Amino acid sequence: MFFFTKLGSVVAWLFIPRGWGNWQAAVASITGLVAKESIVSTLGILYGGGEGTTYGIIAAAFTTAGGFSFLVFKLLCAPCFAWLLLRRSSH
């Protein structure tokens, strides 16, 4: 967990203009390059625990515009590495 905290802290500033410059969202974006479904599990692990539900804690961490920006960014960014490798090998 310490590695992800440091990694997220280093790159989080890149995402501040998009409205979600916290280290947890930055780490989820990076793990999303491996597989899109890992974004959900990463956010669940990083925001899980404590008081309240995991979804409530995640919702409190994002503004409406920031959450929408996060979703659009993840939909428009590159697909996972496996798809990129498959596409490259088929051409």
HELIX and SHEET records of a PDB file:
HELIX    1   1 PHE A    2  VAL A   11  1                                  10    
HELIX    2   2 ALA A   12  ARG A   18  5                                   7    
HELIX    3   3 TRP A   23  THR A   31  1                                   9    
HELIX    4   4 SER A   38  TYR A   47  1                                  10    
HELIX    5   5 THR A   54  ALA A   61  1                                   8    
HELIX    6   6 THR A   64  LEU A   76  1                                  13    
HELIX    7   7 PHE A   81  SER A   90  1                                  10    
END                                                                             
